[in-house]
Amino acid sequence: MTGPLTNRRIALAETRELDLLAGMLEREGAEIIRSPLIAIHDAPDVGLVEAWLRRLIAGHHADIVLYTGEGVRRLVGFAERAGVR
C-alpha cells in the first residue's frame, strides 16, 4: 500500500485504542511497531486476594469500583483458581 506514511516505521505505546490508531496509520502506509510500556503481574500474596474475594462474595462490601477490564479478568481468574467463583 502506498500513502503519505509509506516507508515510515512508527512505534506506538500500548493504549486503549491501539488497534484503531495502528489501523489508521497502516492505511496510510506506515509500518507499526507495538511497544508495551507496562507489564501486569498478579499480586504476590494470593492468600490476601482470595480472602478479599471471599469477603466480597459474602457481602461484606456495600459497593466496589473496578477501574479496568484487566483488573476484573484477574479477579475472576483468582476466584476460579480458588474455587470461589
N, CA, C and O atoms as a Maestro MAE file, in Angstrom:
{
 s_m_m2io_version
 :::
 2.0.0
}

f_m_ct {
 s_m_title
 :::
 protein
 m_atom[340] {
  # First column is atom index #
  i_m_mmod_type
  r_m_x_coord
  r_m_y_coord
  r_m_z_coord
  i_m_residue_number
  s_m_chain_name
  s_m_pdb_residue_name
  s_m_pdb_atom_name
  i_m_atomic_number
  :::
  1 25 0.847 -1.177 0.000 1 A "MET " " N  " 7
  2 3 0.000 0.000 0.000 1 A "MET " " CA " 6
  3 2 0.890 1.237 0.000 1 A "MET " " C  " 6
  4 15 1.928 1.268 0.662 1 A "MET " " O  " 8
  5 25 0.487 2.221 -0.725 2 A "THR " " N  " 7
  6 3 1.221 3.485 -0.714 2 A "THR " " CA " 6
  7 2 0.356 4.560 -0.083 2 A "THR " " C  " 6
  8 15 -0.872 4.514 -0.148 2 A "THR " " O  " 8
  9 25 1.002 5.498 0.508 3 A "GLY " " N  " 7
  10 3 0.317 6.604 1.165 3 A "GLY " " CA " 6
  11 2 1.357 7.543 1.719 3 A "GLY " " C  " 6
  12 15 2.554 7.309 1.548 3 A "GLY " " O  " 8
  13 25 0.931 8.601 2.379 4 A "PRO " " N  " 7
  14 3 1.876 9.593 2.879 4 A "PRO " " CA " 6
  15 2 2.846 9.038 3.931 4 A "PRO " " C  " 6
  16 15 3.882 9.648 4.197 4 A "PRO " " O  " 8
  17 25 2.522 7.901 4.521 5 A "LEU " " N  " 7
  18 3 3.403 7.328 5.542 5 A "LEU " " CA " 6
  19 2 4.164 6.102 5.042 5 A "LEU " " C  " 6
  20 15 4.796 5.403 5.834 5 A "LEU " " O  " 8
  21 25 4.111 5.834 3.739 6 A "THR " " N  " 7
  22 3 4.826 4.701 3.167 6 A "THR " " CA " 6
  23 2 6.312 4.830 3.489 6 A "THR " " C  " 6
  24 15 6.882 5.920 3.434 6 A "THR " " O  " 8
  25 25 6.924 3.701 3.823 7 A "ASN " " N  " 7
  26 3 8.343 3.622 4.198 7 A "ASN " " CA " 6
  27 2 8.644 4.310 5.527 7 A "ASN " " C  " 6
  28 15 9.796 4.633 5.817 7 A "ASN " " O  " 8
  29 25 7.615 4.531 6.327 8 A "ARG " " N  " 7
  30 3 7.808 5.096 7.665 8 A "ARG " " CA " 6
  31 2 7.498 4.010 8.689 8 A "ARG " " C  " 6
  32 15 6.514 3.281 8.558 8 A "ARG " " O  " 8
  33 25 8.322 3.912 9.680 9 A "ARG " " N  " 7
  34 3 8.102 2.971 10.777 9 A "ARG " " CA " 6
  35 2 7.734 3.804 12.001 9 A "ARG " " C  " 6
  36 15 8.460 4.723 12.380 9 A "ARG " " O  " 8
  37 25 6.593 3.473 12.616 10 A "ILE " " N  " 7
  38 3 6.089 4.246 13.757 10 A "ILE " " CA " 6
  39 2 5.902 3.308 14.944 10 A "ILE " " C  " 6
  40 15 5.217 2.289 14.843 10 A "ILE " " O  " 8
  41 25 6.514 3.661 16.062 11 A "ALA " " N  " 7
  42 3 6.348 2.889 17.293 11 A "ALA " " CA " 6
  43 2 5.195 3.487 18.092 11 A "ALA " " C  " 6
  44 15 5.139 4.694 18.322 11 A "ALA " " O  " 8
  45 25 4.286 2.624 18.505 12 A "LEU " " N  " 7
  46 3 3.141 3.059 19.309 12 A "LEU " " CA " 6
  47 2 3.196 2.388 20.675 12 A "LEU " " C  " 6
  48 15 3.372 1.174 20.783 12 A "LEU " " O  " 8
  49 25 3.045 3.194 21.701 13 A "ALA " " N  " 7
  50 3 2.916 2.638 23.046 13 A "ALA " " CA " 6
  51 2 1.518 2.050 23.177 13 A "ALA " " C  " 6
  52 15 0.596 2.481 22.486 13 A "ALA " " O  " 8
  53 25 1.358 1.081 24.047 14 A "GLU " " N  " 7
  54 3 0.037 0.490 24.233 14 A "GLU " " CA " 6
  55 2 -0.929 1.528 24.780 14 A "GLU " " C  " 6
  56 15 -0.611 2.267 25.711 14 A "GLU " " O  " 8
  57 25 -2.091 1.568 24.196 15 A "THR " " N  " 7
  58 3 -3.164 2.435 24.663 15 A "THR " " CA " 6
  59 2 -4.468 1.677 24.521 15 A "THR " " C  " 6
  60 15 -4.498 0.583 23.956 15 A "THR " " O  " 8
  61 25 -5.524 2.240 25.021 16 A "ARG " " N  " 7
  62 3 -6.835 1.598 24.898 16 A "ARG " " CA " 6
  63 2 -7.265 1.465 23.441 16 A "ARG " " C  " 6
  64 15 -7.965 0.517 23.086 16 A "ARG " " O  " 8
  65 25 -6.865 2.381 22.620 17 A "GLU " " N  " 7
  66 3 -7.283 2.384 21.218 17 A "GLU " " CA " 6
  67 2 -6.121 2.050 20.287 17 A "GLU " " C  " 6
  68 15 -6.060 2.554 19.166 17 A "GLU " " O  " 8
  69 25 -5.200 1.205 20.747 18 A "LEU " " N  " 7
  70 3 -4.011 0.885 19.964 18 A "LEU " " CA " 6
  71 2 -4.362 0.337 18.589 18 A "LEU " " C  " 6
  72 15 -3.819 0.801 17.587 18 A "LEU " " O  " 8
  73 25 -5.253 -0.632 18.523 19 A "ASP " " N  " 7
  74 3 -5.589 -1.241 17.235 19 A "ASP " " CA " 6
  75 2 -6.226 -0.238 16.287 19 A "ASP " " C  " 6
  76 15 -5.948 -0.250 15.088 19 A "ASP " " O  " 8
  77 25 -7.071 0.620 16.813 20 A "LEU " " N  " 7
  78 3 -7.710 1.638 15.981 20 A "LEU " " CA " 6
  79 2 -6.668 2.595 15.410 20 A "LEU " " C  " 6
  80 15 -6.658 2.858 14.207 20 A "LEU " " O  " 8
  81 25 -5.792 3.113 16.268 21 A "LEU " " N  " 7
  82 3 -4.760 4.041 15.820 21 A "LEU " " CA " 6
  83 2 -3.796 3.354 14.862 21 A "LEU " " C  " 6
  84 15 -3.436 3.925 13.833 21 A "LEU " " O  " 8
  85 25 -3.378 2.142 15.187 22 A "ALA " " N  " 7
  86 3 -2.464 1.408 14.311 22 A "ALA " " CA " 6
  87 2 -3.091 1.196 12.940 22 A "ALA " " C  " 6
  88 15 -2.423 1.367 11.920 22 A "ALA " " O  " 8
  89 25 -4.356 0.830 12.905 23 A "GLY " " N  " 7
  90 3 -5.042 0.629 11.629 23 A "GLY " " CA " 6
  91 2 -5.097 1.892 10.796 23 A "GLY " " C  " 6
  92 15 -4.900 1.850 9.581 23 A "GLY " " O  " 8
  93 25 -5.364 3.012 11.441 24 A "MET " " N  " 7
  94 3 -5.413 4.287 10.716 24 A "MET " " CA " 6
  95 2 -4.059 4.601 10.086 24 A "MET " " C  " 6
  96 15 -3.988 5.021 8.931 24 A "MET " " O  " 8
  97 25 -2.993 4.397 10.844 25 A "LEU " " N  " 7
  98 3 -1.657 4.684 10.331 25 A "LEU " " CA " 6
  99 2 -1.249 3.686 9.246 25 A "LEU " " C  " 6
  100 15 -0.627 4.063 8.253 25 A "LEU " " O  " 8
  101 25 -1.599 2.418 9.440 26 A "GLU " " N  " 7
  102 3 -1.283 1.404 8.431 26 A "GLU " " CA " 6
  103 2 -1.996 1.691 7.118 26 A "GLU " " C  " 6
  104 15 -1.428 1.478 6.047 26 A "GLU " " O  " 8
  105 25 -3.215 2.164 7.187 27 A "ARG " " N  " 7
  106 3 -3.940 2.504 5.954 27 A "ARG " " CA " 6
  107 2 -3.249 3.635 5.191 27 A "ARG " " C  " 6
  108 15 -3.450 3.789 3.986 27 A "ARG " " O  " 8
  109 25 -2.448 4.414 5.886 28 A "GLU " " N  " 7
  110 3 -1.685 5.493 5.239 28 A "GLU " " CA " 6
  111 2 -0.295 5.019 4.827 28 A "GLU " " C  " 6
  112 15 0.524 5.811 4.361 28 A "GLU " " O  " 8
  113 25 -0.030 3.713 5.003 29 A "GLY " " N  " 7
  114 3 1.221 3.136 4.530 29 A "GLY " " CA " 6
  115 2 2.280 2.887 5.582 29 A "GLY " " C  " 6
  116 15 3.339 2.353 5.252 29 A "GLY " " O  " 8
  117 25 2.048 3.247 6.828 30 A "ALA " " N  " 7
  118 3 3.066 3.099 7.873 30 A "ALA " " CA " 6
  119 2 3.224 1.645 8.303 30 A "ALA " " C  " 6
  120 15 2.280 0.856 8.258 30 A "ALA " " O  " 8
  121 25 4.436 1.316 8.717 31 A "GLU " " N  " 7
  122 3 4.694 0.043 9.384 31 A "GLU " " CA " 6
  123 2 4.654 0.335 10.881 31 A "GLU " " C  " 6
  124 15 5.355 1.228 11.355 31 A "GLU " " O  " 8
  125 25 3.844 -0.405 11.624 32 A "ILE " " N  " 7
  126 3 3.636 -0.128 13.043 32 A "ILE " " CA " 6
  127 2 4.421 -1.109 13.901 32 A "ILE " " C  " 6
  128 15 4.419 -2.315 13.654 32 A "ILE " " O  " 8
  129 25 5.081 -0.577 14.898 33 A "ILE " " N  " 7
  130 3 5.746 -1.386 15.916 33 A "ILE " " CA " 6
  131 2 5.008 -1.131 17.222 33 A "ILE " " C  " 6
  132 15 4.968 -0.004 17.715 33 A "ILE " " O  " 8
  133 25 4.424 -2.189 17.777 34 A "ARG " " N  " 7
  134 3 3.715 -2.062 19.054 34 A "ARG " " CA " 6
  135 2 4.729 -2.233 20.180 34 A "ARG " " C  " 6
  136 15 5.474 -3.213 20.213 34 A "ARG " " O  " 8
  137 25 4.752 -1.289 21.088 35 A "SER " " N  " 7
  138 3 5.763 -1.278 22.142 35 A "SER " " CA " 6
  139 2 5.099 -1.177 23.510 35 A "SER " " C  " 6
  140 15 4.732 -0.083 23.939 35 A "SER " " O  " 8
  141 25 4.938 -2.313 24.206 36 A "PRO " " N  " 7
  142 3 4.316 -2.258 25.528 36 A "PRO " " CA " 6
  143 2 5.196 -1.500 26.515 36 A "PRO " " C  " 6
  144 15 6.411 -1.694 26.554 36 A "PRO " " O  " 8
  145 25 4.576 -0.646 27.301 37 A "LEU " " N  " 7
  146 3 5.308 0.153 28.279 37 A "LEU " " CA " 6
  147 2 5.139 -0.353 29.702 37 A "LEU " " C  " 6
  148 15 5.888 0.032 30.600 37 A "LEU " " O  " 8
  149 25 4.157 -1.215 29.900 38 A "ILE " " N  " 7
  150 3 3.922 -1.722 31.247 38 A "ILE " " CA " 6
  151 2 3.774 -3.231 31.197 38 A "ILE " " C  " 6
  152 15 3.474 -3.807 30.151 38 A "ILE " " O  " 8
  153 25 3.983 -3.848 32.319 39 A "ALA " " N  " 7
  154 3 3.724 -5.274 32.471 39 A "ALA " " CA " 6
  155 2 2.786 -5.425 33.661 39 A "ALA " " C  " 6
  156 15 2.920 -4.721 34.662 39 A "ALA " " O  " 8
  157 25 1.855 -6.330 33.547 40 A "ILE " " N  " 7
  158 3 0.885 -6.541 34.616 40 A "ILE " " CA " 6
  159 2 1.146 -7.913 35.220 40 A "ILE " " C  " 6
  160 15 1.216 -8.915 34.509 40 A "ILE " " O  " 8
  161 25 1.289 -7.944 36.532 41 A "HIS " " N  " 7
  162 3 1.556 -9.190 37.239 41 A "HIS " " CA " 6
  163 2 0.497 -9.388 38.309 41 A "HIS " " C  " 6
  164 15 -0.056 -8.430 38.848 41 A "HIS " " O  " 8
  165 25 0.224 -10.661 38.605 42 A "ASP " " N  " 7
  166 3 -0.696 -10.957 39.699 42 A "ASP " " CA " 6
  167 2 -0.069 -10.542 41.024 42 A "ASP " " C  " 6
  168 15 1.150 -10.422 41.143 42 A "ASP " " O  " 8
  169 25 -0.919 -10.329 42.003 43 A "ALA " " N  " 7
  170 3 -0.453 -9.972 43.344 43 A "ALA " " CA " 6
  171 2 0.422 -11.103 43.885 43 A "ALA " " C  " 6
  172 15 0.101 -12.273 43.679 43 A "ALA " " O  " 8
  173 25 1.514 -10.782 44.569 44 A "PRO " " N  " 7
  174 3 2.406 -11.830 45.064 44 A "PRO " " CA " 6
  175 2 1.795 -12.668 46.192 44 A "PRO " " C  " 6
  176 15 2.181 -13.823 46.372 44 A "PRO " " O  " 8
  177 25 0.861 -12.113 46.946 45 A "ASP " " N  " 7
  178 3 0.245 -12.854 48.048 45 A "ASP " " CA " 6
  179 2 -1.168 -13.269 47.652 45 A "ASP " " C  " 6
  180 15 -2.131 -12.527 47.848 45 A "ASP " " O  " 8
  181 25 -1.266 -14.460 47.095 46 A "VAL " " N  " 7
  182 3 -2.553 -14.976 46.616 46 A "VAL " " CA " 6
  183 2 -3.560 -15.069 47.756 46 A "VAL " " C  " 6
  184 15 -4.754 -14.848 47.551 46 A "VAL " " O  " 8
  185 25 -3.090 -15.391 48.944 47 A "GLY " " N  " 7
  186 3 -3.982 -15.546 50.090 47 A "GLY " " CA " 6
  187 2 -4.763 -14.282 50.411 47 A "GLY " " C  " 6
  188 15 -5.945 -14.351 50.750 47 A "GLY " " O  " 8
  189 25 -4.112 -13.131 50.308 48 A "LEU " " N  " 7
  190 3 -4.807 -11.868 50.579 48 A "LEU " " CA " 6
  191 2 -5.905 -11.602 49.554 48 A "LEU " " C  " 6
  192 15 -6.992 -11.140 49.900 48 A "LEU " " O  " 8
  193 25 -5.613 -11.897 48.298 49 A "VAL " " N  " 7
  194 3 -6.615 -11.678 47.245 49 A "VAL " " CA " 6
  195 2 -7.791 -12.623 47.449 49 A "VAL " " C  " 6
  196 15 -8.947 -12.209 47.356 49 A "VAL " " O  " 8
  197 25 -7.499 -13.888 47.725 50 A "GLU " " N  " 7
  198 3 -8.571 -14.861 47.941 50 A "GLU " " CA " 6
  199 2 -9.426 -14.481 49.147 50 A "GLU " " C  " 6
  200 15 -10.649 -14.614 49.103 50 A "GLU " " O  " 8
  201 25 -8.802 -14.016 50.209 51 A "ALA " " N  " 7
  202 3 -9.560 -13.605 51.401 51 A "ALA " " CA " 6
  203 2 -10.470 -12.429 51.069 51 A "ALA " " C  " 6
  204 15 -11.621 -12.389 51.504 51 A "ALA " " O  " 8
  205 25 -9.956 -11.470 50.296 52 A "TRP " " N  " 7
  206 3 -10.772 -10.319 49.895 52 A "TRP " " CA " 6
  207 2 -11.944 -10.775 49.029 52 A "TRP " " C  " 6
  208 15 -13.067 -10.304 49.205 52 A "TRP " " O  " 8
  209 25 -11.685 -11.693 48.094 53 A "LEU " " N  " 7
  210 3 -12.762 -12.195 47.233 53 A "LEU " " CA " 6
  211 2 -13.834 -12.906 48.055 53 A "LEU " " C  " 6
  212 15 -15.027 -12.746 47.794 53 A "LEU " " O  " 8
  213 25 -13.418 -13.680 49.033 54 A "ARG " " N  " 7
  214 3 -14.399 -14.377 49.886 54 A "ARG " " CA " 6
  215 2 -15.256 -13.368 50.665 54 A "ARG " " C  " 6
  216 15 -16.462 -13.567 50.811 54 A "ARG " " O  " 8
  217 25 -14.643 -12.290 51.164 55 A "ARG " " N  " 7
  218 3 -15.417 -11.251 51.854 55 A "ARG " " CA " 6
  219 2 -16.380 -10.564 50.884 55 A "ARG " " C  " 6
  220 15 -17.517 -10.256 51.240 55 A "ARG " " O  " 8
  221 25 -15.913 -10.328 49.658 56 A "LEU " " N  " 7
  222 3 -16.770 -9.708 48.639 56 A "LEU " " CA " 6
  223 2 -17.981 -10.590 48.348 56 A "LEU " " C  " 6
  224 15 -19.117 -10.116 48.343 56 A "LEU " " O  " 8
  225 25 -17.733 -11.859 48.111 57 A "ILE " " N  " 7
  226 3 -18.817 -12.793 47.790 57 A "ILE " " CA " 6
  227 2 -19.782 -12.932 48.966 57 A "ILE " " C  " 6
  228 15 -20.984 -13.109 48.769 57 A "ILE " " O  " 8
  229 25 -19.258 -12.852 50.179 58 A "ALA " " N  " 7
  230 3 -20.104 -12.967 51.377 58 A "ALA " " CA " 6
  231 2 -20.919 -11.705 51.641 58 A "ALA " " C  " 6
  232 15 -21.748 -11.683 52.551 58 A "ALA " " O  " 8
  233 25 -20.692 -10.661 50.855 59 A "GLY " " N  " 7
  234 3 -21.488 -9.452 51.001 59 A "GLY " " CA " 6
  235 2 -20.949 -8.449 52.004 59 A "GLY " " C  " 6
  236 15 -21.698 -7.596 52.479 59 A "GLY " " O  " 8
  237 25 -19.671 -8.530 52.335 60 A "HIS " " N  " 7
  238 3 -19.082 -7.612 53.315 60 A "HIS " " CA " 6
  239 2 -18.825 -6.219 52.757 60 A "HIS " " C  " 6
  240 15 -18.495 -5.309 53.517 60 A "HIS " " O  " 8
  241 25 -18.965 -6.033 51.471 61 A "HIS " " N  " 7
  242 3 -18.736 -4.725 50.848 61 A "HIS " " CA " 6
  243 2 -20.055 -4.227 50.261 61 A "HIS " " C  " 6
  244 15 -20.701 -4.944 49.496 61 A "HIS " " O  " 8
  245 25 -20.451 -3.025 50.606 62 A "ALA " " N  " 7
  246 3 -21.691 -2.461 50.062 62 A "ALA " " CA " 6
  247 2 -21.501 -2.063 48.602 62 A "ALA " " C  " 6
  248 15 -22.393 -2.261 47.777 62 A "ALA " " O  " 8
  249 25 -20.355 -1.510 48.293 63 A "ASP " " N  " 7
  250 3 -20.062 -1.059 46.931 63 A "ASP " " CA " 6
  251 2 -18.594 -1.323 46.626 63 A "ASP " " C  " 6
  252 15 -17.748 -1.291 47.520 63 A "ASP " " O  " 8
  253 25 -18.306 -1.580 45.374 64 A "ILE " " N  " 7
  254 3 -16.919 -1.638 44.920 64 A "ILE " " CA " 6
  255 2 -16.840 -0.922 43.579 64 A "ILE " " C  " 6
  256 15 -17.820 -0.856 42.838 64 A "ILE " " O  " 8
  257 25 -15.684 -0.397 43.284 65 A "VAL " " N  " 7
  258 3 -15.440 0.258 42.000 65 A "VAL " " CA " 6
  259 2 -14.274 -0.462 41.346 65 A "VAL " " C  " 6
  260 15 -13.185 -0.540 41.915 65 A "VAL " " O  " 8
  261 25 -14.503 -0.985 40.157 66 A "LEU " " N  " 7
  262 3 -13.458 -1.665 39.401 66 A "LEU " " CA " 6
  263 2 -13.121 -0.791 38.206 66 A "LEU " " C  " 6
  264 15 -13.999 -0.450 37.414 66 A "LEU " " O  " 8
  265 25 -11.857 -0.429 38.075 67 A "TYR " " N  " 7
  266 3 -11.460 0.559 37.080 67 A "TYR " " CA " 6
  267 2 -11.159 -0.002 35.696 67 A "TYR " " C  " 6
  268 15 -11.354 0.696 34.701 67 A "TYR " " O  " 8
  269 25 -10.692 -1.239 35.608 68 A "THR " " N  " 7
  270 3 -10.294 -1.746 34.293 68 A "THR " " CA " 6
  271 2 -10.819 -3.151 34.053 68 A "THR " " C  " 6
  272 15 -11.055 -3.920 34.985 68 A "THR " " O  " 8
  273 25 -10.993 -3.458 32.793 69 A "GLY " " N  " 7
  274 3 -11.360 -4.816 32.409 69 A "GLY " " CA " 6
  275 2 -10.274 -5.807 32.788 69 A "GLY " " C  " 6
  276 15 -10.566 -6.936 33.182 69 A "GLY " " O  " 8
  277 25 -9.021 -5.386 32.670 70 A "GLU " " N  " 7
  278 3 -7.902 -6.259 33.048 70 A "GLU " " CA " 6
  279 2 -7.976 -6.618 34.524 70 A "GLU " " C  " 6
  280 15 -7.733 -7.766 34.896 70 A "GLU " " O  " 8
  281 25 -8.308 -5.654 35.362 71 A "GLY " " N  " 7
  282 3 -8.451 -5.931 36.785 71 A "GLY " " CA " 6
  283 2 -9.568 -6.926 37.059 71 A "GLY " " C  " 6
  284 15 -9.419 -7.819 37.893 71 A "GLY " " O  " 8
  285 25 -10.679 -6.775 36.365 72 A "VAL " " N  " 7
  286 3 -11.805 -7.703 36.528 72 A "VAL " " CA " 6
  287 2 -11.393 -9.103 36.080 72 A "VAL " " C  " 6
  288 15 -11.680 -10.082 36.770 72 A "VAL " " O  " 8
  289 25 -10.721 -9.208 34.925 73 A "ARG " " N  " 7
  290 3 -10.274 -10.522 34.439 73 A "ARG " " CA " 6
  291 2 -9.350 -11.194 35.453 73 A "ARG " " C  " 6
  292 15 -9.451 -12.399 35.687 73 A "ARG " " O  " 8
  293 25 -8.464 -10.427 36.046 74 A "ARG " " N  " 7
  294 3 -7.542 -11.012 37.024 74 A "ARG " " CA " 6
  295 2 -8.283 -11.460 38.284 74 A "ARG " " C  " 6
  296 15 -7.974 -12.517 38.835 74 A "ARG " " O  " 8
  297 25 -9.247 -10.678 38.743 75 A "LEU " " N  " 7
  298 3 -10.030 -11.090 39.910 75 A "LEU " " CA " 6
  299 2 -10.824 -12.356 39.623 75 A "LEU " " C  " 6
  300 15 -10.900 -13.248 40.468 75 A "LEU " " O  " 8
  301 25 -11.413 -12.437 38.438 76 A "VAL " " N  " 7
  302 3 -12.153 -13.649 38.059 76 A "VAL " " CA " 6
  303 2 -11.203 -14.844 38.023 76 A "VAL " " C  " 6
  304 15 -11.558 -15.934 38.472 76 A "VAL " " O  " 8
  305 25 -10.003 -14.640 37.494 77 A "GLY " " N  " 7
  306 3 -9.009 -15.718 37.469 77 A "GLY " " CA " 6
  307 2 -8.645 -16.189 38.868 77 A "GLY " " C  " 6
  308 15 -8.574 -17.392 39.117 77 A "GLY " " O  " 8
  309 25 -8.413 -15.257 39.782 78 A "PHE " " N  " 7
  310 3 -8.132 -15.620 41.176 78 A "PHE " " CA " 6
  311 2 -9.300 -16.410 41.754 78 A "PHE " " C  " 6
  312 15 -9.102 -17.434 42.407 78 A "PHE " " O  " 8
  313 25 -10.514 -15.932 41.513 79 A "ALA " " N  " 7
  314 3 -11.698 -16.608 42.055 79 A "ALA " " CA " 6
  315 2 -11.816 -18.024 41.507 79 A "ALA " " C  " 6
  316 15 -12.105 -18.956 42.257 79 A "ALA " " O  " 8
  317 25 -11.596 -18.194 40.208 80 A "GLU " " N  " 7
  318 3 -11.687 -19.530 39.612 80 A "GLU " " CA " 6
  319 2 -10.638 -20.466 40.202 80 A "GLU " " C  " 6
  320 15 -10.941 -21.614 40.527 80 A "GLU " " O  " 8
  321 25 -9.409 -19.981 40.342 81 A "ARG " " N  " 7
  322 3 -8.341 -20.823 40.899 81 A "ARG " " CA " 6
  323 2 -8.612 -21.174 42.360 81 A "ARG " " C  " 6
  324 15 -8.211 -22.239 42.832 81 A "ARG " " O  " 8
  325 25 -9.289 -20.282 43.071 82 A "ALA " " N  " 7
  326 3 -9.604 -20.531 44.483 82 A "ALA " " CA " 6
  327 2 -10.902 -21.313 44.648 82 A "ALA " " C  " 6
  328 15 -11.247 -21.726 45.755 82 A "ALA " " O  " 8
  329 25 -11.620 -21.515 43.545 83 A "GLY " " N  " 7
  330 3 -12.889 -22.231 43.616 83 A "GLY " " CA " 6
  331 2 -13.993 -21.433 44.277 83 A "GLY " " C  " 6
  332 15 -14.909 -22.017 44.857 83 A "GLY " " O  " 8
  333 25 -13.930 -20.104 44.205 84 A "VAL " " N  " 7
  334 3 -14.937 -19.264 44.860 84 A "VAL " " CA " 6
  335 2 -15.722 -18.431 43.866 84 A "VAL " " C  " 6
  336 15 -16.243 -17.373 44.220 84 A "VAL " " O  " 8
  337 25 -15.812 -18.879 42.663 85 A "ARG " " N  " 7
  338 3 -16.496 -18.084 41.641 85 A "ARG " " CA " 6
  339 2 -17.973 -18.011 41.886 85 A "ARG " " C  " 6
  340 15 -18.696 -17.379 41.116 85 A "ARG " " O  " 8
  :::
 }
 m_bond[339] {
  # First column is bond index #
  i_m_from
  i_m_to
  i_m_order
  :::
  1 1 2 1
  2 2 3 1
  3 3 4 2
  4 3 5 1
  5 5 6 1
  6 6 7 1
  7 7 8 2
  8 7 9 1
  9 9 10 1
  10 10 11 1
  11 11 12 2
  12 11 13 1
  13 13 14 1
  14 14 15 1
  15 15 16 2
  16 15 17 1
  17 17 18 1
  18 18 19 1
  19 19 20 2
  20 19 21 1
  21 21 22 1
  22 22 23 1
  23 23 24 2
  24 23 25 1
  25 25 26 1
  26 26 27 1
  27 27 28 2
  28 27 29 1
  29 29 30 1
  30 30 31 1
  31 31 32 2
  32 31 33 1
  33 33 34 1
  34 34 35 1
  35 35 36 2
  36 35 37 1
  37 37 38 1
  38 38 39 1
  39 39 40 2
  40 39 41 1
  41 41 42 1
  42 42 43 1
  43 43 44 2
  44 43 45 1
  45 45 46 1
  46 46 47 1
  47 47 48 2
  48 47 49 1
  49 49 50 1
  50 50 51 1
  51 51 52 2
  52 51 53 1
  53 53 54 1
  54 54 55 1
  55 55 56 2
  56 55 57 1
  57 57 58 1
  58 58 59 1
  59 59 60 2
  60 59 61 1
  61 61 62 1
  62 62 63 1
  63 63 64 2
  64 63 65 1
  65 65 66 1
  66 66 67 1
  67 67 68 2
  68 67 69 1
  69 69 70 1
  70 70 71 1
  71 71 72 2
  72 71 73 1
  73 73 74 1
  74 74 75 1
  75 75 76 2
  76 75 77 1
  77 77 78 1
  78 78 79 1
  79 79 80 2
  80 79 81 1
  81 81 82 1
  82 82 83 1
  83 83 84 2
  84 83 85 1
  85 85 86 1
  86 86 87 1
  87 87 88 2
  88 87 89 1
  89 89 90 1
  90 90 91 1
  91 91 92 2
  92 91 93 1
  93 93 94 1
  94 94 95 1
  95 95 96 2
  96 95 97 1
  97 97 98 1
  98 98 99 1
  99 99 100 2
  100 99 101 1
  101 101 102 1
  102 102 103 1
  103 103 104 2
  104 103 105 1
  105 105 106 1
  106 106 107 1
  107 107 108 2
  108 107 109 1
  109 109 110 1
  110 110 111 1
  111 111 112 2
  112 111 113 1
  113 113 114 1
  114 114 115 1
  115 115 116 2
  116 115 117 1
  117 117 118 1
  118 118 119 1
  119 119 120 2
  120 119 121 1
  121 121 122 1
  122 122 123 1
  123 123 124 2
  124 123 125 1
  125 125 126 1
  126 126 127 1
  127 127 128 2
  128 127 129 1
  129 129 130 1
  130 130 131 1
  131 131 132 2
  132 131 133 1
  133 133 134 1
  134 134 135 1
  135 135 136 2
  136 135 137 1
  137 137 138 1
  138 138 139 1
  139 139 140 2
  140 139 141 1
  141 141 142 1
  142 142 143 1
  143 143 144 2
  144 143 145 1
  145 145 146 1
  146 146 147 1
  147 147 148 2
  148 147 149 1
  149 149 150 1
  150 150 151 1
  151 151 152 2
  152 151 153 1
  153 153 154 1
  154 154 155 1
  155 155 156 2
  156 155 157 1
  157 157 158 1
  158 158 159 1
  159 159 160 2
  160 159 161 1
  161 161 162 1
  162 162 163 1
  163 163 164 2
  164 163 165 1
  165 165 166 1
  166 166 167 1
  167 167 168 2
  168 167 169 1
  169 169 170 1
  170 170 171 1
  171 171 172 2
  172 171 173 1
  173 173 174 1
  174 174 175 1
  175 175 176 2
  176 175 177 1
  177 177 178 1
  178 178 179 1
  179 179 180 2
  180 179 181 1
  181 181 182 1
  182 182 183 1
  183 183 184 2
  184 183 185 1
  185 185 186 1
  186 186 187 1
  187 187 188 2
  188 187 189 1
  189 189 190 1
  190 190 191 1
  191 191 192 2
  192 191 193 1
  193 193 194 1
  194 194 195 1
  195 195 196 2
  196 195 197 1
  197 197 198 1
  198 198 199 1
  199 199 200 2
  200 199 201 1
  201 201 202 1
  202 202 203 1
  203 203 204 2
  204 203 205 1
  205 205 206 1
  206 206 207 1
  207 207 208 2
  208 207 209 1
  209 209 210 1
  210 210 211 1
  211 211 212 2
  212 211 213 1
  213 213 214 1
  214 214 215 1
  215 215 216 2
  216 215 217 1
  217 217 218 1
  218 218 219 1
  219 219 220 2
  220 219 221 1
  221 221 222 1
  222 222 223 1
  223 223 224 2
  224 223 225 1
  225 225 226 1
  226 226 227 1
  227 227 228 2
  228 227 229 1
  229 229 230 1
  230 230 231 1
  231 231 232 2
  232 231 233 1
  233 233 234 1
  234 234 235 1
  235 235 236 2
  236 235 237 1
  237 237 238 1
  238 238 239 1
  239 239 240 2
  240 239 241 1
  241 241 242 1
  242 242 243 1
  243 243 244 2
  244 243 245 1
  245 245 246 1
  246 246 247 1
  247 247 248 2
  248 247 249 1
  249 249 250 1
  250 250 251 1
  251 251 252 2
  252 251 253 1
  253 253 254 1
  254 254 255 1
  255 255 256 2
  256 255 257 1
  257 257 258 1
  258 258 259 1
  259 259 260 2
  260 259 261 1
  261 261 262 1
  262 262 263 1
  263 263 264 2
  264 263 265 1
  265 265 266 1
  266 266 267 1
  267 267 268 2
  268 267 269 1
  269 269 270 1
  270 270 271 1
  271 271 272 2
  272 271 273 1
  273 273 274 1
  274 274 275 1
  275 275 276 2
  276 275 277 1
  277 277 278 1
  278 278 279 1
  279 279 280 2
  280 279 281 1
  281 281 282 1
  282 282 283 1
  283 283 284 2
  284 283 285 1
  285 285 286 1
  286 286 287 1
  287 287 288 2
  288 287 289 1
  289 289 290 1
  290 290 291 1
  291 291 292 2
  292 291 293 1
  293 293 294 1
  294 294 295 1
  295 295 296 2
  296 295 297 1
  297 297 298 1
  298 298 299 1
  299 299 300 2
  300 299 301 1
  301 301 302 1
  302 302 303 1
  303 303 304 2
  304 303 305 1
  305 305 306 1
  306 306 307 1
  307 307 308 2
  308 307 309 1
  309 309 310 1
  310 310 311 1
  311 311 312 2
  312 311 313 1
  313 313 314 1
  314 314 315 1
  315 315 316 2
  316 315 317 1
  317 317 318 1
  318 318 319 1
  319 319 320 2
  320 319 321 1
  321 321 322 1
  322 322 323 1
  323 323 324 2
  324 323 325 1
  325 325 326 1
  326 326 327 1
  327 327 328 2
  328 327 329 1
  329 329 330 1
  330 330 331 1
  331 331 332 2
  332 331 333 1
  333 333 334 1
  334 334 335 1
  335 335 336 2
  336 335 337 1
  337 337 338 1
  338 338 339 1
  339 339 340 2
  :::
 }
}
